Amino acid sequence: MSSACGGERTLGQFALVSYIPDPLASFLDRLRLDLEPQCRPHAHVTILPPRPFHHEISEAVEHLADEAKLFPPIEITLGEIEIFPVSNVIFIGIARGERDVRRLHDLMDTGTLHHRCPFEFHPHITIAQELPPESVQEAARIAREQWAAWDGPRAFTVDAMSFVQNVAPYLWVDLAKVPLATPVPVGE
């Protein structure tokens, strides 16, 4: 994930994300760049928001893999453009699959990865953040117009997660990919 917006706010922190596939990801990345040109986006849904982590990465990855191997893939359908009231983050809500993303978050947010975030976990896809307050409503209007005009897919499957670290302003790197449970076909 060579992405992040928010500059130095998350520098040195770790997160767990699931990348959105193309063509939806390319559309969302272009939209984010239109609204936040300094960003280096890689469209994703966050499972564990950025957090400090001062333990062995290999142990964290082992913990994530152990928990994930029994969790089935999640079918997600995106909803509408919204704005978080306190932070003014513009995002796309999750119309289907939100409860499963919350369950996955709760399962992963344990042990050395547990962190008390300043905001309650709310599954979403960030479209723009840290905009000047006077430009938030106009940016949301543009995002709503572009999202309404998008005629491509609005759904995707979360079948793997990436454990990532913010190594420089606006730069996150993948440390490990963690698959969810592999569905076993039932005999016909």
N, CA and C atoms as an extended XYZ file, in Angstrom:
564
Properties=species:S:1:pos:R:3:atomname:S:1:resname:S:1:resid:I:1 pbc="F F F"
N         0.861       -1.172        0.000 N   MET     1
C         0.000        0.000        0.000 CA  MET     1
C         0.893        1.216        0.000 C   MET     1
N         1.128        1.796       -1.093 N   SER     2
C         1.884        3.034       -1.075 CA  SER     2
C         0.871        4.159       -1.079 C   SER     2
N         0.160        4.253        0.004 N   SER     3
C        -0.841        5.294        0.079 CA  SER     3
C        -0.966        5.775        1.489 C   SER     3
N        -1.607        6.837        1.608 N   ALA     4
C        -2.082        7.395        2.850 CA  ALA     4
C        -2.253        8.852        2.626 C   ALA     4
N        -3.182        9.323        3.309 N   CYS     5
C        -3.381       10.744        3.345 CA  CYS     5
C        -3.369       11.042        4.826 C   CYS     5
N        -3.078       12.214        5.190 N   GLY     6
C        -2.994       12.535        6.594 CA  GLY     6
C        -1.568       12.845        7.004 C   GLY     6
N        -0.666       12.867        6.065 N   GLY     7
C         0.688       13.316        6.331 CA  GLY     7
C         1.375       12.590        7.454 C   GLY     7
N         1.839       13.355        8.444 N   GLU     8
C         2.619       12.784        9.532 CA  GLU     8
C         1.756       12.303       10.686 C   GLU     8
N         0.467       12.471       10.594 N   ARG     9
C        -0.435       12.101       11.677 CA  ARG     9
C        -0.303       10.625       12.047 C   ARG     9
N        -0.006        9.760       11.095 N   THR    10
C         0.068        8.323       11.357 CA  THR    10
C         1.476        7.771       11.189 C   THR    10
N         2.471        8.631       11.082 N   LEU    11
C         3.839        8.201       10.857 CA  LEU    11
C         4.287        7.186       11.909 C   LEU    11
N         4.812        6.052       11.437 N   GLY    12
C         5.286        4.998       12.325 CA  GLY    12
C         4.196        4.069       12.815 C   GLY    12
N         2.958        4.334       12.474 N   GLN    13
C         1.867        3.502       12.949 CA  GLN    13
C         1.611        2.337       11.994 C   GLN    13
N         0.794        1.413       12.465 N   PHE    14
C         0.453        0.205       11.730 CA  PHE    14
C        -1.056        0.146       11.560 C   PHE    14
N        -1.507       -0.563       10.510 N   ALA    15
C        -2.936       -0.729       10.254 CA  ALA    15
C        -3.150       -2.056        9.539 C   ALA    15
N        -4.401       -2.466        9.475 N   LEU    16
C        -4.783       -3.672        8.751 CA  LEU    16
C        -5.874       -3.265        7.769 C   LEU    16
N        -5.631       -3.507        6.480 N   VAL    17
C        -6.544       -3.066        5.437 CA  VAL    17
C        -6.828       -4.208        4.466 C   VAL    17
N        -7.891       -4.042        3.690 N   SER    18
C        -8.167       -4.943        2.575 CA  SER    18
C        -8.331       -4.074        1.343 C   SER    18
N        -7.500       -4.350        0.338 N   TYR    19
C        -7.516       -3.549       -0.880 CA  TYR    19
C        -8.741       -3.866       -1.730 C   TYR    19
N        -9.236       -2.838       -2.379 N   ILE    20
C       -10.386       -2.961       -3.264 CA  ILE    20
C        -9.855       -3.276       -4.664 C   ILE    20
N       -10.463       -4.221       -5.369 N   PRO    21
C        -9.973       -4.580       -6.712 CA  PRO    21
C       -10.400       -3.557       -7.775 C   PRO    21
N        -9.696       -3.607       -8.905 N   ASP    22
C       -10.073       -2.804      -10.068 CA  ASP    22
C       -11.295       -3.425      -10.726 C   ASP    22
N       -12.079       -2.672      -11.430 N   PRO    23
C       -11.903       -1.280      -11.812 CA  PRO    23
C       -12.376       -0.288      -10.738 C   PRO    23
N       -13.064       -0.785       -9.709 N   LEU    24
C       -13.571        0.099       -8.657 CA  LEU    24
C       -12.427        0.845       -7.972 C   LEU    24
N       -11.318        0.168       -7.690 N   ALA    25
C       -10.191        0.811       -7.001 CA  ALA    25
C        -9.641        1.976       -7.817 C   ALA    25
N        -9.481        1.791       -9.107 N   SER    26
C        -8.945        2.873       -9.953 CA  SER    26
C        -9.866        4.085       -9.945 C   SER    26
N       -11.171        3.831      -10.003 N   PHE    27
C       -12.133        4.937       -9.937 CA  PHE    27
C       -11.996        5.679       -8.608 C   PHE    27
N       -11.966        4.928       -7.493 N   LEU    28
C       -11.882        5.553       -6.168 CA  LEU    28
C       -10.563        6.302       -5.988 C   LEU    28
N        -9.471        5.758       -6.512 N   ASP    29
C        -8.173        6.441       -6.418 CA  ASP    29
C        -8.189        7.759       -7.201 C   ASP    29
N        -8.768        7.731       -8.404 N   ARG    30
C        -8.857        8.971       -9.200 CA  ARG    30
C        -9.712       10.016       -8.492 C   ARG    30
N       -10.830        9.565       -7.922 N   LEU    31
C       -11.712       10.476       -7.194 CA  LEU    31
C       -10.971       11.090       -6.010 C   LEU    31
N       -10.250       10.273       -5.279 N   ARG    32
C        -9.515       10.790       -4.118 CA  ARG    32
C        -8.453       11.791       -4.554 C   ARG    32
N        -7.750       11.515       -5.645 N   LEU    33
C        -6.743       12.455       -6.142 CA  LEU    33
C        -7.368       13.770       -6.609 C   LEU    33
N        -8.571       13.690       -7.186 N   ASP    34
C        -9.270       14.913       -7.593 CA  ASP    34
C        -9.536       15.811       -6.387 C   ASP    34
N        -9.863       15.203       -5.259 N   LEU    35
C       -10.236       15.962       -4.062 CA  LEU    35
C        -9.050       16.262       -3.158 C   LEU    35
N        -8.019       15.439       -3.234 N   GLU    36
C        -6.874       15.534       -2.330 CA  GLU    36
C        -5.588       15.248       -3.116 C   GLU    36
N        -5.134       16.191       -3.939 N   PRO    37
C        -4.033       15.933       -4.874 CA  PRO    37
C        -2.713       15.475       -4.240 C   PRO    37
N        -2.444       15.811       -2.988 N   GLN    38
C        -1.186       15.401       -2.356 CA  GLN    38
C        -1.202       13.940       -1.909 C   GLN    38
N        -2.344       13.309       -1.980 N   CYS    39
C        -2.527       11.935       -1.532 CA  CYS    39
C        -1.854       10.948       -2.486 C   CYS    39
N        -1.494        9.791       -1.958 N   ARG    40
C        -1.007        8.678       -2.796 CA  ARG    40
C        -1.935        7.499       -2.506 C   ARG    40
N        -3.115        7.496       -3.109 N   PRO    41
C        -4.156        6.547       -2.710 CA  PRO    41
C        -3.932        5.120       -3.203 C   PRO    41
N        -4.489        4.207       -2.459 N   HIS    42
C        -4.617        2.794       -2.828 CA  HIS    42
C        -5.898        2.349       -2.131 C   HIS    42
N        -6.998        2.386       -2.869 N   ALA    43
C        -8.332        2.191       -2.306 CA  ALA    43
C        -8.407        0.926       -1.454 C   ALA    43
N        -8.972        1.100       -0.270 N   HIS    44
C        -9.050       -0.012        0.676 CA  HIS    44
C       -10.167        0.231        1.685 C   HIS    44
N       -10.552       -0.851        2.330 N   VAL    45
C       -11.408       -0.759        3.507 CA  VAL    45
C       -10.497       -1.086        4.689 C   VAL    45
N       -10.568       -0.269        5.722 N   THR    46
C        -9.727       -0.463        6.900 CA  THR    46
C       -10.374       -1.463        7.842 C   THR    46
N        -9.576       -2.434        8.285 N   ILE    47
C       -10.038       -3.400        9.288 CA  ILE    47
C        -9.569       -2.953       10.677 C   ILE    47
N        -8.302       -2.582       10.803 N   LEU    48
C        -7.772       -1.985       12.032 CA  LEU    48
C        -7.226       -0.608       11.672 C   LEU    48
N        -7.815        0.463       12.199 N   PRO    49
C        -7.301        1.802       11.916 CA  PRO    49
C        -5.863        1.957       12.419 C   PRO    49
N        -5.144        2.975       11.918 N   PRO    50
C        -3.760        3.191       12.339 CA  PRO    50
C        -3.614        3.231       13.853 C   PRO    50
N        -2.516        2.602       14.299 N   ARG    51
C        -2.257        2.494       15.730 CA  ARG    51
C        -0.774        2.321       15.980 C   ARG    51
N        -0.326        2.725       17.170 N   PRO    52
C         1.066        2.436       17.520 CA  PRO    52
C         1.226        0.934       17.746 C   PRO    52
N         2.414        0.432       17.513 N   PHE    53
C         2.689       -1.001       17.723 CA  PHE    53
C         4.168       -1.141       18.019 C   PHE    53
N         4.495       -1.714       19.175 N   HIS    54
C         5.892       -1.792       19.618 CA  HIS    54
C         6.297       -3.226       19.931 C   HIS    54
N         5.809       -4.165       19.157 N   HIS    55
C         6.104       -5.576       19.398 CA  HIS    55
C         6.720       -6.173       18.131 C   HIS    55
N         6.945       -7.465       18.151 N   GLU    56
C         7.513       -8.143       16.986 CA  GLU    56
C         6.463       -8.251       15.877 C   GLU    56
N         6.832       -7.798       14.689 N   ILE    57
C         5.916       -7.849       13.551 CA  ILE    57
C         5.552       -9.290       13.235 C   ILE    57
N         6.516      -10.196       13.308 N   SER    58
C         6.239      -11.600       12.992 CA  SER    58
C         5.186      -12.188       13.928 C   SER    58
N         5.210      -11.791       15.192 N   GLU    59
C         4.201      -12.274       16.144 CA  GLU    59
C         2.822      -11.715       15.799 C   GLU    59
N         2.782      -10.459       15.413 N   ALA    60
C         1.499       -9.859       15.029 CA  ALA    60
C         0.932      -10.549       13.802 C   ALA    60
N         1.777      -10.806       12.821 N   VAL    61
C         1.319      -11.471       11.601 CA  VAL    61
C         0.836      -12.883       11.918 C   VAL    61
N         1.537      -13.577       12.789 N   GLU    62
C         1.101      -14.924       13.182 CA  GLU    62
C        -0.257      -14.870       13.876 C   GLU    62
N        -0.445      -13.904       14.753 N   HIS    63
C        -1.736      -13.716       15.437 CA  HIS    63
C        -2.844      -13.445       14.411 C   HIS    63
N        -2.572      -12.536       13.465 N   LEU    64
C        -3.565      -12.204       12.444 CA  LEU    64
C        -3.922      -13.429       11.605 C   LEU    64
N        -2.904      -14.181       11.208 N   ALA    65
C        -3.131      -15.368       10.375 CA  ALA    65
C        -3.940      -16.424       11.120 C   ALA    65
N        -3.627      -16.632       12.399 N   ASP    66
C        -4.367      -17.615       13.202 CA  ASP    66
C        -5.839      -17.244       13.307 C   ASP    66
N        -6.107      -15.969       13.533 N   GLU    67
C        -7.502      -15.514       13.669 CA  GLU    67
C        -8.236      -15.526       12.327 C   GLU    67
N        -7.522      -15.151       11.261 N   ALA    68
C        -8.162      -14.994        9.945 CA  ALA    68
C        -8.490      -16.307        9.271 C   ALA    68
N        -7.760      -17.370        9.597 N   LYS    69
C        -7.923      -18.604        8.824 CA  LYS    69
C        -9.298      -19.245        8.957 C   LYS    69
N       -10.051      -18.852        9.961 N   LEU    70
C       -11.396      -19.401       10.118 CA  LEU    70
C       -12.489      -18.383        9.781 C   LEU    70
N       -12.112      -17.164        9.399 N   PHE    71
C       -13.093      -16.124        9.097 CA  PHE    71
C       -13.388      -16.140        7.596 C   PHE    71
N       -14.638      -16.312        7.214 N   PRO    72
C       -14.963      -16.409        5.778 CA  PRO    72
C       -14.831      -15.065        5.062 C   PRO    72
N       -14.616      -15.110        3.746 N   PRO    73
C       -14.584      -13.871        2.956 CA  PRO    73
C       -15.874      -13.067        3.159 C   PRO    73
N       -15.749      -11.764        2.981 N   ILE    74
C       -16.870      -10.844        3.211 CA  ILE    74
C       -17.264      -10.201        1.884 C   ILE    74
N       -18.543      -10.277        1.566 N   GLU    75
C       -19.077       -9.598        0.378 CA  GLU    75
C       -19.505       -8.196        0.799 C   GLU    75
N       -18.927       -7.186        0.142 N   ILE    76
C       -19.219       -5.793        0.488 CA  ILE    76
C       -19.864       -5.099       -0.701 C   ILE    76
N       -20.920       -4.350       -0.412 N   THR    77
C       -21.541       -3.467       -1.397 CA  THR    77
C       -21.474       -2.059       -0.827 C   THR    77
N       -20.966       -1.137       -1.641 N   LEU    78
C       -20.816        0.235       -1.177 CA  LEU    78
C       -22.132        0.998       -1.283 C   LEU    78
N       -22.284        1.962       -0.371 N   GLY    79
C       -23.495        2.768       -0.301 CA  GLY    79
C       -23.277        4.172       -0.834 C   GLY    79
N       -23.591        5.146       -0.010 N   GLU    80
C       -23.590        6.549       -0.430 CA  GLU    80
C       -22.414        7.324        0.153 C   GLU    80
N       -22.169        8.478       -0.438 N   ILE    81
C       -21.148        9.408        0.058 CA  ILE    81
C       -21.702       10.086        1.316 C   ILE    81
N       -20.890       10.096        2.361 N   GLU    82
C       -21.282       10.704        3.633 CA  GLU    82
C       -20.100       11.514        4.178 C   GLU    82
N       -20.335       12.230        5.274 N   ILE    83
C       -19.285       13.008        5.939 CA  ILE    83
C       -19.344       12.695        7.432 C   ILE    83
N       -18.196       12.330        8.014 N   PHE    84
C       -18.138       12.180        9.465 CA  PHE    84
C       -18.226       13.579       10.074 C   PHE    84
N       -19.127       13.787       11.054 N   PRO    85
C       -19.376       15.135       11.567 CA  PRO    85
C       -18.201       15.798       12.295 C   PRO    85
N       -17.442       15.092       13.077 N   VAL    86
C       -16.376       15.715       13.864 CA  VAL    86
C       -15.114       15.938       13.032 C   VAL    86
N       -14.720       14.917       12.271 N   SER    87
C       -13.458       14.967       11.536 CA  SER    87
C       -13.584       15.548       10.125 C   SER    87
N       -14.807       15.673        9.615 N   ASN    88
C       -15.057       16.131        8.241 CA  ASN    88
C       -14.460       15.209        7.189 C   ASN    88
N       -14.233       13.943        7.524 N   VAL    89
C       -13.765       12.960        6.548 CA  VAL    89
C       -14.937       12.634        5.619 C   VAL    89
N       -14.696       12.695        4.320 N   ILE    90
C       -15.686       12.319        3.312 CA  ILE    90
C       -15.452       10.846        3.002 C   ILE    90
N       -16.527       10.055        3.021 N   PHE    91
C       -16.369        8.618        2.837 CA  PHE    91
C       -17.564        8.015        2.120 C   PHE    91
N       -17.366        6.776        1.642 N   ILE    92
C       -18.477        5.989        1.105 CA  ILE    92
C       -18.838        4.967        2.175 C   ILE    92
N       -20.102        4.947        2.533 N   GLY    93
C       -20.573        3.986        3.521 CA  GLY    93
C       -20.671        2.592        2.924 C   GLY    93
N       -20.768        1.624        3.791 N   ILE    94
C       -20.916        0.233        3.368 CA  ILE    94
C       -22.377       -0.161        3.551 C   ILE    94
N       -23.044       -0.449        2.434 N   ALA    95
C       -24.465       -0.788        2.453 CA  ALA    95
C       -24.691       -2.256        2.821 C   ALA    95
N       -23.762       -3.128        2.394 N   ARG    96
C       -23.871       -4.551        2.713 CA  ARG    96
C       -22.490       -5.055        3.131 C   ARG    96
N       -22.438       -5.774        4.249 N   GLY    97
C       -21.193       -6.339        4.732 CA  GLY    97
C       -20.610       -5.603        5.927 C   GLY    97
N       -21.230       -4.509        6.336 N   GLU    98
C       -20.690       -3.712        7.440 CA  GLU    98
C       -20.590       -4.522        8.736 C   GLU    98
N       -21.609       -5.279        9.047 N   ARG    99
C       -21.589       -6.063       10.294 CA  ARG    99
C       -20.442       -7.071       10.288 C   ARG    99
N       -20.175       -7.701        9.128 N   ASP   100
C       -19.069       -8.659        9.047 CA  ASP   100
C       -17.714       -7.964        9.183 C   ASP   100
N       -17.576       -6.758        8.617 N   VAL   101
C       -16.324       -6.015        8.772 CA  VAL   101
C       -16.125       -5.661       10.244 C   VAL   101
N       -17.189       -5.286       10.931 N   ARG   102
C       -17.095       -4.999       12.376 CA  ARG   102
C       -16.665       -6.252       13.151 C   ARG   102
N       -17.222       -7.392       12.793 N   ARG   103
C       -16.846       -8.638       13.462 CA  ARG   103
C       -15.377       -8.965       13.222 C   ARG   103
N       -14.915       -8.765       11.990 N   LEU   104
C       -13.517       -9.015       11.670 CA  LEU   104
C       -12.615       -8.044       12.444 C   LEU   104
N       -13.000       -6.786       12.505 N   HIS   105
C       -12.258       -5.797       13.299 CA  HIS   105
C       -12.148       -6.252       14.750 C   HIS   105
N       -13.271       -6.642       15.339 N   ASP   106
C       -13.268       -7.064       16.747 CA  ASP   106
C       -12.385       -8.280       16.970 C   ASP   106
N       -12.364       -9.186       16.015 N   LEU   107
C       -11.530      -10.382       16.114 CA  LEU   107
C       -10.041      -10.031       16.041 C   LEU   107
N        -9.682       -9.080       15.197 N   MET   108
C        -8.277       -8.712       15.000 CA  MET   108
C        -7.764       -7.718       16.042 C   MET   108
N        -8.645       -6.942       16.626 N   ASP   109
C        -8.271       -5.895       17.586 CA  ASP   109
C        -8.086       -6.486       18.989 C   ASP   109
N        -7.177       -7.446       19.080 N   THR   110
C        -6.933       -8.130       20.346 CA  THR   110
C        -5.434       -8.272       20.572 C   THR   110
N        -5.069       -8.666       21.780 N   GLY   111
C        -3.668       -8.907       22.108 CA  GLY   111
C        -2.829       -7.662       21.901 C   GLY   111
N        -1.644       -7.839       21.327 N   THR   112
C        -0.723       -6.712       21.139 CA  THR   112
C        -1.222       -5.723       20.085 C   THR   112
N        -2.209       -6.118       19.286 N   LEU   113
C        -2.760       -5.213       18.276 CA  LEU   113
C        -3.928       -4.383       18.797 C   LEU   113
N        -4.366       -4.657       20.021 N   HIS   114
C        -5.493       -3.885       20.562 CA  HIS   114
C        -5.076       -2.432       20.767 C   HIS   114
N        -5.990       -1.551       20.381 N   HIS   115
C        -5.742       -0.123       20.549 CA  HIS   115
C        -7.078        0.590       20.736 C   HIS   115
N        -7.126        1.489       21.670 N   ARG   116
C        -8.339        2.288       21.881 CA  ARG   116
C        -8.234        3.523       20.986 C   ARG   116
N        -8.984        3.510       19.906 N   CYS   117
C        -8.956        4.603       18.932 CA  CYS   117
C        -9.782        5.784       19.441 C   CYS   117
N        -9.470        6.995       18.959 N   PRO   118
C       -10.227        8.166       19.412 CA  PRO   118
C       -11.685        8.181       18.920 C   PRO   118
N       -11.963        7.443       17.830 N   PHE   119
C       -13.327        7.364       17.319 CA  PHE   119
C       -13.775        5.911       17.320 C   PHE   119
N       -15.077        5.692       17.500 N   GLU   120
C       -15.630        4.340       17.407 CA  GLU   120
C       -15.396        3.821       15.990 C   GLU   120
N       -15.073        2.527       15.868 N   PHE   121
C       -14.829        1.931       14.558 CA  PHE   121
C       -16.098        1.985       13.719 C   PHE   121
N       -15.970        2.496       12.502 N   HIS   122
C       -17.090        2.629       11.571 CA  HIS   122
C       -16.574        2.244       10.184 C   HIS   122
N       -16.885        1.030        9.706 N   PRO   123
C       -16.389        0.604        8.385 CA  PRO   123
C       -16.823        1.565        7.282 C   PRO   123
N       -15.851        1.914        6.414 N   HIS   124
C       -16.119        2.868        5.344 CA  HIS   124
C       -14.941        2.870        4.373 C   HIS   124
N       -15.090        3.603        3.283 N   ILE   125
C       -14.017        3.836        2.320 CA  ILE   125
C       -13.768        5.347        2.317 C   ILE   125
N       -12.591        5.764        2.748 N   THR   126
C       -12.276        7.193        2.795 CA  THR   126
C       -12.114        7.736        1.375 C   THR   126
N       -12.728        8.895        1.147 N   ILE   127
C       -12.649        9.580       -0.140 CA  ILE   127
C       -11.802       10.844       -0.023 C   ILE   127
N       -11.873       11.544        1.096 N   ALA   128
C       -11.046       12.729        1.334 CA  ALA   128
C       -11.024       13.011        2.829 C   ALA   128
N        -9.883       13.512        3.293 N   GLN   129
C        -9.766       13.863        4.709 CA  GLN   129
C        -8.807       15.033        4.865 C   GLN   129
N        -8.911       15.685        6.019 N   GLU   130
C        -8.059       16.824        6.359 CA  GLU   130
C        -8.121       17.940        5.321 C   GLU   130
N        -9.311       18.131        4.763 N   LEU   131
C        -9.527       19.255        3.851 CA  LEU   131
C        -9.788       20.506        4.677 C   LEU   131
N        -9.518       21.685        4.127 N   PRO   132
C        -9.908       22.909        4.838 CA  PRO   132
C       -11.417       22.874        5.082 C   PRO   132
N       -11.867       23.236        6.271 N   PRO   133
C       -13.303       23.135        6.591 CA  PRO   133
C       -14.214       23.793        5.569 C   PRO   133
N       -13.769       24.911        4.993 N   GLU   134
C       -14.627       25.622        4.046 CA  GLU   134
C       -14.782       24.892        2.712 C   GLU   134
N       -13.969       23.859        2.446 N   SER   135
C       -14.069       23.147        1.165 CA  SER   135
C       -14.722       21.767        1.285 C   SER   135
N       -15.083       21.353        2.479 N   VAL   136
C       -15.616       19.999        2.688 CA  VAL   136
C       -16.939       19.788        1.950 C   VAL   136
N       -17.869       20.715        2.064 N   GLN   137
C       -19.183       20.539        1.431 CA  GLN   137
C       -19.070       20.491       -0.093 C   GLN   137
N       -18.224       21.341       -0.665 N   GLU   138
C       -18.035       21.333       -2.120 CA  GLU   138
C       -17.365       20.034       -2.561 C   GLU   138
N       -16.385       19.564       -1.809 N   ALA   139
C       -15.724       18.299       -2.139 CA  ALA   139
C       -16.719       17.145       -2.051 C   ALA   139
N       -17.583       17.161       -1.055 N   ALA   140
C       -18.602       16.108       -0.923 CA  ALA   140
C       -19.573       16.156       -2.101 C   ALA   140
N       -19.923       17.368       -2.542 N   ARG   141
C       -20.824       17.499       -3.700 CA  ARG   141
C       -20.182       16.890       -4.941 C   ARG   141
N       -18.914       17.196       -5.172 N   ILE   142
C       -18.190       16.640       -6.323 CA  ILE   142
C       -18.118       15.113       -6.211 C   ILE   142
N       -17.810       14.622       -5.025 N   ALA   143
C       -17.725       13.174       -4.823 CA  ALA   143
C       -19.067       12.508       -5.100 C   ALA   143
N       -20.164       13.118       -4.637 N   ARG   144
C       -21.499       12.548       -4.866 CA  ARG   144
C       -21.827       12.513       -6.360 C   ARG   144
N       -21.484       13.580       -7.077 N   GLU   145
C       -21.740       13.617       -8.518 CA  GLU   145
C       -20.967       12.520       -9.244 C   GLU   145
N       -19.680       12.394       -8.920 N   GLN   146
C       -18.857       11.394       -9.597 CA  GLN   146
C       -19.295        9.980       -9.226 C   GLN   146
N       -19.653        9.756       -7.979 N   TRP   147
C       -20.106        8.435       -7.536 CA  TRP   147
C       -21.428        8.081       -8.212 C   TRP   147
N       -22.330        9.044       -8.337 N   ALA   148
C       -23.610        8.800       -9.012 CA  ALA   148
C       -23.399        8.470      -10.487 C   ALA   148
N       -22.386        9.062      -11.105 N   ALA   149
C       -22.120        8.832      -12.525 CA  ALA   149
C       -21.356        7.528      -12.779 C   ALA   149
N       -20.747        6.959      -11.759 N   TRP   150
C       -19.967        5.716      -11.907 CA  TRP   150
C       -20.903        4.579      -12.272 C   TRP   150
N       -20.647        3.916      -13.406 N   ASP   151
C       -21.517        2.823      -13.832 CA  ASP   151
C       -20.827        1.466      -13.707 C   ASP   151
N       -19.710        1.440      -13.033 N   GLY   152
C       -18.993        0.182      -12.808 CA  GLY   152
C       -19.467       -0.515      -11.545 C   GLY   152
N       -18.731       -1.548      -11.133 N   PRO   153
C       -19.135       -2.315       -9.946 CA  PRO   153
C       -19.054       -1.487       -8.672 C   PRO   153
N       -19.960       -1.778       -7.758 N   ARG   154
C       -19.986       -1.136       -6.443 CA  ARG   154
C       -19.830       -2.173       -5.340 C   ARG   154
N       -19.469       -3.384       -5.734 N   ALA   155
C       -19.322       -4.478       -4.772 CA  ALA   155
C       -17.978       -5.161       -4.988 C   ALA   155
N       -17.477       -5.783       -3.927 N   PHE   156
C       -16.217       -6.521       -3.990 CA  PHE   156
C       -16.179       -7.501       -2.819 C   PHE   156
N       -15.215       -8.408       -2.870 N   THR   157
C       -15.050       -9.407       -1.825 CA  THR   157
C       -13.774       -9.141       -1.049 C   THR   157
N       -13.884       -9.141        0.269 N   VAL   158
C       -12.702       -9.084        1.138 CA  VAL   158
C       -12.322      -10.538        1.407 C   VAL   158
N       -11.202      -10.977        0.803 N   ASP   159
C       -10.748      -12.354        1.029 CA  ASP   159
C        -9.320      -12.403        1.572 C   ASP   159
N        -8.725      -11.214        1.750 N   ALA   160
C        -7.385      -11.118        2.323 CA  ALA   160
C        -7.210       -9.724        2.912 C   ALA   160
N        -6.250       -9.615        3.828 N   MET   161
C        -5.934       -8.338        4.462 CA  MET   161
C        -4.436       -8.108        4.347 C   MET   161
N        -4.045       -6.852        4.418 N   SER   162
C        -2.628       -6.505        4.415 CA  SER   162
C        -2.300       -5.749        5.691 C   SER   162
N        -1.256       -6.212        6.379 N   PHE   163
C        -0.733       -5.532        7.554 CA  PHE   163
C         0.257       -4.507        7.026 C   PHE   163
N         0.032       -3.221        7.326 N   VAL   164
C         0.799       -2.141        6.715 CA  VAL   164
C         1.394       -1.217        7.774 C   VAL   164
N         2.456       -0.514        7.372 N   GLN   165
C         3.104        0.447        8.264 CA  GLN   165
C         3.321        1.757        7.522 C   GLN   165
N         3.085        2.866        8.216 N   ASN   166
C         3.332        4.202        7.677 CA  ASN   166
C         4.802        4.541        7.933 C   ASN   166
N         5.614        4.503        6.862 N   VAL   167
C         7.065        4.656        7.005 CA  VAL   167
C         7.571        6.064        6.691 C   VAL   167
N         6.764        6.880        6.053 N   ALA   168
C         7.117        8.254        5.734 CA  ALA   168
C         5.808        9.002        5.484 C   ALA   168
N         5.828       10.336        5.536 N   PRO   169
C         4.585       11.055        5.253 CA  PRO   169
C         3.987       10.615        3.916 C   PRO   169
N         2.730       10.255        3.959 N   TYR   170
C         1.977        9.811        2.786 CA  TYR   170
C         2.466        8.497        2.185 C   TYR   170
N         3.218        7.695        2.935 N   LEU   171
C         3.727        6.442        2.386 CA  LEU   171
C         3.522        5.290        3.367 C   LEU   171
N         2.698        4.344        2.971 N   TRP   172
C         2.459        3.119        3.722 CA  TRP   172
C         3.048        1.966        2.922 C   TRP   172
N         3.611        0.992        3.616 N   VAL   173
C         4.144       -0.185        2.933 CA  VAL   173
C         3.494       -1.444        3.488 C   VAL   173
N         3.324       -2.413        2.603 N   ASP   174
C         2.786       -3.708        3.000 CA  ASP   174
C         3.867       -4.496        3.721 C   ASP   174
N         3.510       -5.038        4.880 N   LEU   175
C         4.426       -5.896        5.632 CA  LEU   175
C         4.082       -7.367        5.445 C   LEU   175
N         2.795       -7.662        5.337 N   ALA   176
C         2.367       -9.055        5.170 CA  ALA   176
C         0.942       -9.091        4.647 C   ALA   176
N         0.672      -10.101        3.840 N   LYS   177
C        -0.693      -10.357        3.361 CA  LYS   177
C        -1.244      -11.522        4.178 C   LYS   177
N        -2.477      -11.365        4.651 N   VAL   178
C        -3.105      -12.360        5.510 CA  VAL   178
C        -4.418      -12.790        4.859 C   VAL   178
N        -4.507      -14.029        4.360 N   PRO   179
C        -5.754      -14.472        3.717 CA  PRO   179
C        -6.820      -14.827        4.756 C   PRO   179
N        -8.063      -14.627        4.357 N   LEU   180
C        -9.177      -15.135        5.156 CA  LEU   180
C        -9.377      -16.596        4.794 C   LEU   180
N       -10.315      -17.253        5.449 N   ALA   181
C       -10.556      -18.672        5.219 CA  ALA   181
C       -10.831      -18.931        3.744 C   ALA   181
N       -10.286      -20.017        3.243 N   THR   182
C       -10.533      -20.406        1.864 CA  THR   182
C       -11.798      -21.245        1.823 C   THR   182
N       -12.798      -20.786        1.068 N   PRO   183
C       -14.032      -21.569        0.993 CA  PRO   183
C       -13.765      -22.942        0.374 C   PRO   183
N       -14.381      -23.944        0.946 N   VAL   184
C       -14.231      -25.310        0.441 CA  VAL   184
C       -15.477      -25.647       -0.362 C   VAL   184
N       -15.315      -26.006       -1.654 N   PRO   185
C       -16.489      -26.321       -2.459 CA  PRO   185
C       -17.212      -27.555       -1.903 C   PRO   185
N       -18.506      -27.494       -1.906 N   VAL   186
C       -19.317      -28.613       -1.446 CA  VAL   186
C       -19.564      -29.536       -2.623 C   VAL   186
N       -19.420      -30.832       -2.408 N   GLY   187
C       -19.635      -31.822       -3.466 CA  GLY   187
C       -21.028      -31.707       -4.037 C   GLY   187
N       -21.124      -31.963       -5.325 N   GLU   188
C       -22.418      -31.829       -5.989 CA  GLU   188
C       -23.188      -33.122       -5.983 C   GLU   188
